[in-house]
Amino acid sequence: MIITKKKDFQELYENIKGYKSFFLLGCSECATLCGTGGEPELKEMKEALESLGREVTGTFVAKTGCQVLGTKVELKPFKEAIDKAECIIVLSCGAGTQTAVELYEDKPVYPANDSMFLGNMTRLQMFDERCSLCGKCILDKTGGICPLTTCPKGLLHGPCGGMKDGHCEVSPELQCAWVRIYERMKRLNKLDELRNLMMEPKEWSQSQKPRRQYEKKEKTKK
Amino acid sequence: MTFREKLESGKFVITAEAGPPKGTDISEMVHHIELLRGKVDAINITDNQSAVMRMNSLSGCVICLQYGVEPVLQMTCRDRNRIGLQSDLLGAYALGIRNVLCMTGDHVSAGDHKDAKPVYDIESVGLLRVVSGLNEGKDMMGNALKGKTDFFIGAVVTPEANPLEPQLMKFEKKIKAGARFFQTQAVYDMERLKEFMRFARQYPVKIIAGLVVLKSAGMANFLNTNVPGIRVPQELIDELKAAGKEKALDTGLNITARHIRQIYEEKICDGVHIMAIGMEDKVPVILERAGLI
């Protein structure tokens, strides 16, 4: 899921202090799991704004805020509340915020959160980055552990000189990604595979921005 | 005889290190180069060591050449992408630099520009392959070069890494990628160094033992606790302690000289690399005590 964290309220307030009325939009997916854009956070935001003398014309938690058409349909019943608001605040990730920007061309839209990374939730609201969405998966070669993401240097051939007793020099609380890969390959009896592995230089062209995936449409065209 | 010719013909080499200045005043670096001239076979010029921004290594190498000492260009992958690295390598060769030491490089979080974007477009093994390609007249994409390089390609290895096996696998990959000589992380335990060398001697590469002078027992303990891949044995710490504060540095110099002598006499490695870290002026004394000059 996309991991988000709340912006400092004061930072948000600097952006929106000129407006009197707001519509608040959350998301039931990642932002709800992160505790940054579900019902409780919308309520909290509403109260904070009202305590500053502002009006909240309505709130809504979208099913999937990054789904533009679905969100558009879901928001139809809120037309009046949204029209009445001078500004929309989005409590989800940057993708959700930009859905609102696309749907409401004439209205200012501000993000309440910072979007951080694609994360695995290991425990309640504890998230680790394990995949960087690099566009060309190498997990088939590295025992299912991504060194590009879990090693701060993205090393492809083994630990650096900074590895200390199996831990990372940059983040000493973390195990070295390459020691983890080594241990796993050893457990799977695949050390020879690891020993012979020469990785090709990463194809960064695969993650050139902005990325698009239109495969279905292109197929239909053909 | 060049550094490469000496190593390849089986002669014992001595290398040291000089860091370019943070600024444009090169007087201190030049002083260190002049101090070492005629006493060492080559000087490594560091590449924004510890991720602290300084004058670049390439310029440092050219200055080193101007003052009559053969440089080893340290190249890290932290600050340049594959285009920048290759382009600097071509320039380095055209300017007379013949030895290159390929490393991934300390992370920016260790340095003085912590908000910098770490590049790591490729890493040490990838860079070794790139330099091998340039030596064959091809860039990374296989495009032909007008005039190829003929670098003597080096890499680094940590014989005291724990766990060791992943490090040894990487050492093998570096050899496959084209490394012909290695400089090691600082070593202090000669018996363990011999053990590493029994493994390394399977391969047709030259190994230069890295040595860092111990200034005190406190420094030795600091290295053990804080610096990955360095292990100072207790008996050396005891020796430094017994020497007392005033004689600790002198004892440290003796230890380094003794190790050099042993590595040389017993032919444990093919040379030594002295990382003086602020004590460049002591290198001649160490070499004298080791009986090598």
Interface residues (C-beta under 8 A of the other chain):
Chain A: P152 K153 G154 L155 L156 H157 G158 P159 C160 G161 G162 M163 K164 D165 G166 E169 V170 W178 V179 Y182 L194 R195 M198 M199 P201 K202 W204
Chain B: R78 R82 T104 D106 H107 S109 A110 P118 Y120 D121 I122 E123 S124 V125 G126 R129 M140 V156 T158 A161 N162 P163 E165 P166 Q167 M169 K170 E172 K173 K176 A177 Q185 P228 G229
